[in-house]
């Protein structure tokens, strides 16, 4: 219990030292991870059921070779593709925005450092360290959050590409 309390205190201290930008990075990271988890749940739980329904609907068609039937097939594939690719662009955008937010925190921290230098000169090392601390913490936070998302979005995109091909194969022309 004491270990958990100490860790929570350290996280709280880190968030306080990181300033407002670190809170924004946290909110964007939570949003990114919510969308990533939603995509995994969709791809592994919901989408297979939808594909079974699409295949059953396609197999019930009496004819599958006409121009009209092929347009229906293309529509089914497009609908499945759209459902699979939903939120991937948003996740990619959030991943790209996180290092920029870290950079914003870096700039904010350096401005704080230069404000201390302007007011007190080089005699206030503690004041300057606070600004440098904000700069480093926010840079680390933005990069760490972005890197953690990069692996999973790459894996999701590869899975989506594979699933799109599988749906197209499953709805073959016969």
MIDOSE-1310 file (N, C-alpha, C; in nm, 2 decimals, decimal comma, always signed):
residues 174
xxxx	+0,08/-0,12/+0,00/+0,00/+0,00/+0,00/+0,09/+0,13/+0,00; +0,20/+0,12/+0,08/+0,28/+0,23/+0,08/+0,35/+0,26/-0,05; +0,38/+0,15/-0,12/+0,45/+0,16/-0,25/+0,35/+0,24/-0,35; +0,22/+0,20/-0,35/+0,12/+0,26/-0,44/+0,11/+0,41/-0,40
xxxx	+0,11/+0,44/-0,27/+0,10/+0,58/-0,23/+0,22/+0,66/-0,27; +0,33/+0,60/-0,26/+0,46/+0,68/-0,30/+0,45/+0,70/-0,45; +0,41/+0,60/-0,53/+0,41/+0,61/-0,67/+0,30/+0,72/-0,72; +0,19/+0,72/-0,65/+0,09/+0,82/-0,68/+0,14/+0,96/-0,65
xxxx	+0,21/+0,97/-0,54/+0,27/+1,10/-0,50/+0,37/+1,14/-0,60; +0,45/+1,05/-0,65/+0,55/+1,09/-0,75/+0,49/+1,13/-0,88; +0,38/+1,06/-0,92/+0,31/+1,10/-1,04/+0,25/+1,24/-1,03; +0,19/+1,26/-0,91/+0,13/+1,39/-0,88/+0,24/+1,50/-0,89
xxxx	+0,35/+1,48/-0,83/+0,46/+1,57/-0,83/+0,51/+1,60/-0,97; +0,52/+1,49/-1,05/+0,56/+1,51/-1,19/+0,46/+1,59/-1,27; +0,33/+1,57/-1,25/+0,23/+1,65/-1,32/+0,23/+1,79/-1,28; +0,26/+1,82/-1,15/+0,27/+1,96/-1,10/+0,39/+2,03/-1,16
xxxx	+0,50/+1,95/-1,17/+0,62/+2,01/-1,22/+0,62/+2,03/-1,37; +0,54/+1,95/-1,44/+0,53/+1,96/-1,59/+0,44/+2,08/-1,63; +0,36/+2,13/-1,55/+0,28/+2,25/-1,59/+0,16/+2,21/-1,67; +0,09/+2,31/-1,72/-0,03/+2,29/-1,79/-0,01/+2,21/-1,92
xxxx	+0,10/+2,22/-1,99/+0,12/+2,15/-2,11/+0,12/+2,00/-2,09; +0,18/+1,96/-1,98/+0,18/+1,82/-1,94/+0,04/+1,76/-1,92; -0,05/+1,84/-1,86/-0,19/+1,80/-1,85/-0,26/+1,78/-1,98; -0,22/+1,87/-2,08/-0,28/+1,86/-2,21/-0,23/+1,73/-2,28
xxxx	-0,10/+1,70/-2,26/-0,04/+1,58/-2,31/-0,11/+1,46/-2,25; -0,14/+1,46/-2,12/-0,21/+1,35/-2,06/-0,35/+1,33/-2,12; -0,42/+1,44/-2,14/-0,55/+1,43/-2,20/-0,55/+1,38/-2,34; -0,46/+1,43/-2,42/-0,44/+1,38/-2,56/-0,40/+1,23/-2,56
xxxx	-0,31/+1,19/-2,46/-0,27/+1,05/-2,45/-0,39/+0,96/-2,42; -0,47/+1,00/-2,32/-0,58/+0,92/-2,28/-0,68/+0,91/-2,40; -0,70/+1,02/-2,47/-0,79/+1,01/-2,59/-0,73/+0,91/-2,69; -0,60/+0,92/-2,72/-0,54/+0,83/-2,81/-0,55/+0,69/-2,77
xxxx	-0,53/+0,66/-2,64/-0,53/+0,52/-2,60/-0,68/+0,47/-2,59; -0,77/+0,56/-2,57/-0,91/+0,52/-2,57/-0,95/+0,47/-2,72; -0,90/+0,55/-2,81/-0,93/+0,51/-2,95/-0,86/+0,39/-3,00; -0,73/+0,37/-2,95/-0,66/+0,25/-2,98/-0,73/+0,13/-2,93
xxxx	-0,77/+0,13/-2,80/-0,84/+0,02/-2,74/-0,97/-0,01/-2,81; -1,04/+0,10/-2,84/-1,17/+0,08/-2,92/-1,15/+0,01/-3,05; -1,04/+0,04/-3,12/-1,01/-0,02/-3,25/-0,98/-0,17/-3,23; -0,90/-0,20/-3,13/-0,87/-0,34/-3,10/-0,99/-0,42/-3,07
xxxx	-1,08/-0,36/-2,99/-1,21/-0,43/-2,95/-1,29/-0,45/-3,08; -1,30/-0,35/-3,16/-1,37/-0,36/-3,29/-1,32/-0,47/-3,38; -1,19/-0,46/-3,40/-1,12/-0,55/-3,50/-1,13/-0,70/-3,45; -1,11/-0,72/-3,32/-1,10/-0,86/-3,28/-1,24/-0,92/-3,23
xxxx	-1,33/-0,83/-3,19/-1,46/-0,88/-3,14/-1,58/-0,86/-3,23; -1,60/-0,73/-3,27/-1,72/-0,69/-3,35/-1,70/-0,72/-3,49; -1,59/-0,69/-3,55/-1,57/-0,71/-3,70/-1,59/-0,85/-3,75; -1,54/-0,95/-3,68/-1,56/-1,09/-3,73/-1,71/-1,12/-3,74
xxxx	-1,79/-1,08/-3,65/-1,93/-1,10/-3,66/-1,99/-1,03/-3,78; -1,95/-0,91/-3,81/-2,00/-0,84/-3,92/-1,95/-0,90/-4,05; -1,83/-0,96/-4,06/-1,79/-1,03/-4,18/-1,87/-1,15/-4,20; -1,90/-1,23/-4,09/-1,98/-1,35/-4,11/-2,12/-1,31/-4,17
xxxx	-2,18/-1,20/-4,12/-2,31/-1,15/-4,17/-2,30/-1,11/-4,32; -2,19/-1,04/-4,36/-2,16/-1,00/-4,50/-2,15/-1,13/-4,59; -2,07/-1,22/-4,54/-2,06/-1,34/-4,62/-2,19/-1,42/-4,64; -2,27/-1,43/-4,53/-2,39/-1,49/-4,53/-2,49/-1,42/-4,63
xxxx	-2,49/-1,29/-4,63/-2,57/-1,21/-4,72/-2,53/-1,23/-4,86; -2,40/-1,23/-4,88/-2,34/-1,25/-5,02/-2,38/-1,39/-5,07; -2,36/-1,49/-4,99/-2,39/-1,63/-5,03/-2,54/-1,66/-5,06; -2,62/-1,58/-5,00/-2,77/-1,59/-5,02/-2,81/-1,54/-5,15
xxxx	-2,73/-1,46/-5,22/-2,76/-1,40/-5,35/-2,77/-1,51/-5,45; -2,87/-1,52/-5,53/-2,89/-1,62/-5,63/-2,78/-1,61/-5,74; -2,75/-1,49/-5,78/-2,65/-1,47/-5,88/-2,54/-1,37/-5,83; -2,42/-1,40/-5,87/-2,31/-1,31/-5,81/-2,21/-1,26/-5,92
xxxx	-2,25/-1,28/-6,05/-2,16/-1,25/-6,16/-2,20/-1,12/-6,24; -2,32/-1,08/-6,22/-2,36/-0,96/-6,30/-2,30/-0,83/-6,25; -2,31/-0,73/-6,34/-2,25/-0,60/-6,31/-2,31/-0,55/-6,18; -2,44/-0,57/-6,16/-2,52/-0,52/-6,05/-2,47/-0,59/-5,92
xxxx	-2,45/-0,72/-5,93/-2,40/-0,80/-5,81/-2,26/-0,76/-5,77; -2,18/-0,73/-5,87/-2,04/-0,68/-5,84/-2,04/-0,55/-5,78; -2,13/-0,46/-5,81/-2,14/-0,33/-5,75/-2,18/-0,35/-5,60; -2,27/-0,44/-5,58/-2,31/-0,47/-5,44/-2,19/-0,52/-5,36
xxxx	-2,12/-0,61/-5,43/-2,00/-0,67/-5,36/-1,90/-0,56/-5,33; -1,88/-0,47/-5,42/-1,78/-0,36/-5,40/-1,83/-0,27/-5,28; -1,97/-0,25/-5,28/-2,02/-0,17/-5,17/-2,00/-0,24/-5,03; -2,02/-0,37/-5,03/-2,00/-0,44/-4,91/-1,85/-0,43/-4,86
xxxx	-1,76/-0,44/-4,95/-1,62/-0,43/-4,92/-1,59/-0,29/-4,87; -1,64/-0,19/-4,94/-1,62/-0,05/-4,90/-1,67/-0,02/-4,77; -1,79/-0,07/-4,74/-1,85/-0,05/-4,60/-1,76/-0,12/-4,49; -1,71/-0,24/-4,52/-1,63/-0,31/-4,42/-1,50/-0,23/-4,41
xxxx	-1,44/-0,18/-4,52/-1,31/-0,11/-4,51/-1,33/+0,02/-4,43; -1,44/+0,09/-4,46/-1,46/+0,21/-4,39/-1,48/+0,19/-4,24; -1,55/+0,08/-4,20/-1,56/+0,05/-4,06/-1,43/+0,01/-3,99; -1,34/-0,06/-4,07/-1,21/-0,10/-4,02/-1,12/+0,02/-4,00
xxxx	-1,12/+0,12/-4,10/-1,03/+0,23/-4,10/-1,08/+0,35/-4,01; -1,20/+0,33/-3,95/-1,25/+0,44/-3,87/-1,15/+0,47/-3,75; -1,13/+0,60/-3,73/-1,04/+0,65/-3,62/-0,89/+0,64/-3,64; -0,85/+0,56/-3,74/-0,71/+0,54/-3,76/-0,64/+0,68/-3,79
xxxx	-0,70/+0,76/-3,87/-0,64/+0,89/-3,91/-0,63/+0,98/-3,78; -0,74/+0,97/-3,70/-0,74/+1,05/-3,58/-0,63/+1,01/-3,49; -0,61/+0,88/-3,47/-0,50/+0,82/-3,39/-0,37/+0,87/-3,44; -0,35/+0,86/-3,57/-0,22/+0,90/-3,63/-0,20/+1,05/-3,61
xxxx	-0,30/+1,13/-3,62/-0,29/+1,27/-3,59/-0,25/+1,30/-3,45; -0,32/+1,23/-3,35/-0,28/+1,25/-3,21/-0,14/+1,21/-3,19; -0,09/+1,10/-3,25/+0,05/+1,06/-3,23/+0,14/+1,17/-3,28; +0,11/+1,23/-3,40/+0,19/+1,33/-3,45/+0,19/+1,46/-3,37
xxxx	+0,07/+1,48/-3,30/+0,06/+1,61/-3,22/+0,13/+1,60/-3,09; +0,15/+1,48/-3,03/+0,21/+1,46/-2,90/+0,35/+1,52/-2,89; +0,44/+1,49/-2,99/+0,57/+1,55/-2,98/+0,57/+1,70/-2,99; +0,47/+1,75/-3,07/+0,46/+1,89/-3,09/+0,41/+1,96/-2,96
xxxx	+0,33/+1,89/-2,88/+0,29/+1,94/-2,75/+0,41/+1,94/-2,66; +0,49/+1,83/-2,67/+0,61/+1,83/-2,59/+0,70/+1,94/-2,62; +0,71/+1,98/-2,75/+0,79/+2,09/-2,79/+0,73/+2,22/-2,73; +0,60/+2,23/-2,73/+0,54/+2,35/-2,68/+0,57/+2,36/-2,53
xxxx	+0,57/+2,25/-2,46/+0,61/+2,26/-2,32/+0,76/+2,29/-2,30; +0,84/+2,25/-2,39/+0,98/+2,29/-2,39/+1,00/+2,44/-2,41; +0,93/+2,50/-2,50/+0,93/+2,64/-2,52/+0,88/+2,71/-2,40; +0,77/+2,66/-2,34/+0,71/+2,72/-2,22/+0,81/+2,72/-2,11
xxxx	+0,88/+2,61/-2,09/+0,98/+2,60/-1,98/+1,10/+2,69/-2,00; +1,14/+2,70/-2,13/+1,25/+2,79/-2,16/+1,21/+2,94/-2,14; +1,09/+2,97/-2,17/+1,04/+3,11/-2,14/+1,04/+3,14/-1,99; +1,00/+3,04/-1,91/+1,00/+3,05/-1,77/+1,15/+3,07/-1,72
xxxx	+1,24/+3,00/-1,78/+1,38/+3,01/-1,74/+1,43/+3,15/-1,78; +1,40/+3,20/-1,89/+1,45/+3,33/-1,93/+1,38/+3,44/-1,86; +1,26/+3,42/-1,81/+1,19/+3,52/-1,72/+1,27/+3,53/-1,59; +1,31/+3,42/-1,54/+1,39/+3,42/-1,41/+1,52/+3,49/-1,43
xxxx	+1,58/+3,46/-1,55/+1,71/+3,52/-1,58/+1,69/+3,67/-1,59; +1,59/+3,72/-1,65/+1,56/+3,86/-1,67/+1,54/+3,93/-1,54; +1,46/+3,86/-1,45/+1,43/+3,93/-1,32/+1,54/+3,92/-1,22; +1,61/+3,81/-1,21/+1,71/+3,79/-1,11/+1,85/+3,77/-1,15
xxxx	+1,88/+3,76/-1,28/+2,01/+3,73/-1,33/+2,04/+3,58/-1,31; +2,17/+3,55/-1,31/+2,21/+3,41/-1,29/+2,21/+3,37/-1,15; +2,17/+3,46/-1,06/+2,18/+3,43/-0,91/+2,07/+3,34/-0,86; +1,97/+3,31/-0,94/+1,86/+3,23/-0,89/+1,85/+3,10/-0,96
xxxx	+1,94/+3,01/-0,92/+1,95/+2,88/-0,99/+1,83/+2,79/-0,97; +1,76/+2,80/-0,85/+1,64/+2,73/-0,83/+1,53/+2,77/-0,92; +1,52/+2,90/-0,94/+1,41/+2,95/-1,04/+1,44/+2,90/-1,18; +1,57/+2,90/-1,22/+1,60/+2,86/-1,35/+1,58/+2,71/-1,37
xxxx	+1,61/+2,63/-1,26/+1,59/+2,49/-1,27/+1,44/+2,45/-1,29; +1,35/+2,53/-1,23/+1,21/+2,50/-1,25/+1,17/+2,51/-1,39; +1,21/+2,61/-1,46/+1,18/+2,62/-1,61/+1,24/+2,51/-1,69; +1,37/+2,48/-1,66/+1,43/+2,37/-1,73/+1,36/+2,24/-1,70
xxxx	+1,32/+2,22/-1,58/+1,24/+2,10/-1,54/+1,11/+2,09/-1,62; +1,04/+2,20/-1,64/+0,92/+2,19/-1,72/+0,95/+2,16/-1,86; +1,06/+2,21/-1,91/+1,10/+2,19/-2,05/+1,13/+2,04/-2,07; +1,20/+1,98/-1,98/+1,25/+1,84/-2,00/+1,13/+1,74/-1,97
xxxx	+1,05/+1,77/-1,87/+0,94/+1,68/-1,84/+0,84/+1,67/-1,95; +0,80/+1,79/-2,01/+0,70/+1,79/-2,12/+0,76/+1,73/-2,24; +0,88/+1,75/-2,27/+0,94/+1,69/-2,39/+0,94/+1,54/-2,37; +0,98/+1,49/-2,26/+0,98/+1,34/-2,23/+0,83/+1,29/-2,24
xxxx	+0,74/+1,36/-2,18/+0,60/+1,32/-2,18/+0,54/+1,31/-2,32; +0,57/+1,41/-2,41/+0,52/+1,41/-2,54/+0,58/+1,30/-2,63; +0,71/+1,28/-2,61/+0,78/+1,17/-2,69/+0,74/+1,03/-2,65; +0,73/+1,01/-2,52/+0,70/+0,88/-2,46/+0,56/+0,84/-2,50
xxxx	+0,46/+0,93/-2,50/+0,33/+0,90/-2,54/+0,32/+0,87/-2,69; +0,39/+0,95/-2,77/+0,39/+0,93/-2,91/+0,45/+0,80/-2,95; +0,56/+0,76/-2,89/+0,63/+0,64/-2,92/+0,55/+0,52/-2,88; +0,48/+0,53/-2,77/+0,39/+0,42/-2,72/+0,28/+0,39/-2,82
xxxx	+0,23/+0,50/-2,88/+0,12/+0,49/-2,98/+0,17/+0,44/-3,11; +0,29/+0,47/-3,15/+0,34/+0,44/-3,28/+0,34/+0,28/-3,31; +0,38/+0,21/-3,21/+0,38/+0,06/-3,23/+0,24/+0,01/-3,25; +0,15/+0,05/-3,17/+0,02/+0,00/-3,18/-0,06/+0,04/-3,31
xxxx	-0,04/+0,17/-3,35/-0,11/+0,21/-3,47/-0,05/+0,14/-3,59; +0,08/+0,11/-3,59/+0,14/+0,04/-3,70/+0,08/-0,10/-3,71; +0,07/-0,17/-3,59/+0,01/-0,30/-3,58/-0,14/-0,30/-3,63; -0,21/-0,20/-3,58/-0,35/-0,19/-3,62/-0,37/-0,17/-3,77
xxxx	-0,28/-0,08/-3,83/-0,29/-0,06/-3,98/-0,26/-0,18/-4,06; -0,16/-0,26/-4,01/-0,13/-0,39/-4,08/-0,25/-0,49/-4,07; -0,31/-0,49/-3,95/-0,42/-0,58/-3,93/-0,54/-0,54/-4,02; -0,56/-0,41/-4,03/-0,67/-0,36/-4,11/-0,65/-0,39/-4,26
xxxx	-0,53/-0,37/-4,31/-0,50/-0,41/-4,45/-0,52/-0,56/-4,47; -0,48/-0,64/-4,38/-0,50/-0,78/-4,39/-0,65/-0,82/-4,39; -0,73/-0,75/-4,30/-0,87/-0,78/-4,29/-0,95/-0,73/-4,41; -0,91/-0,62/-4,47/-0,97/-0,57/-4,59/-0,95/-0,67/-4,71
xxxx	-0,83/-0,72/-4,72/-0,80/-0,83/-4,82/-0,88/-0,95/-4,79; -0,89/-0,99/-4,67/-0,97/-1,11/-4,63/-1,12/-1,10/-4,67; -1,17/-0,98/-4,64/-1,31/-0,96/-4,67/-1,33/-0,97/-4,83; -1,24/-0,90/-4,90/-1,25/-0,91/-5,05/-1,24/-1,05/-5,10
xxxx	-1,15/-1,13/-5,04/-1,14/-1,27/-5,08/-1,26/-1,35/-5,04; -1,32/-1,32/-4,92/-1,44/-1,40/-4,87/-1,56/-1,37/-4,96; -1,57/-1,25/-5,02/-1,68/-1,22/-5,11/-1,64/-1,23/-5,25; -1,57/-1,34/-5,28/-1,53/-1,37/-5,42/-1,64/-1,39/-5,51
xx	-1,61/-1,38/-5,64/-1,71/-1,38/-5,74/-1,77/-1,51/-5,77; -1,71/-1,62/-5,74/-1,76/-1,76/-5,77/-1,77/-1,78/-5,92
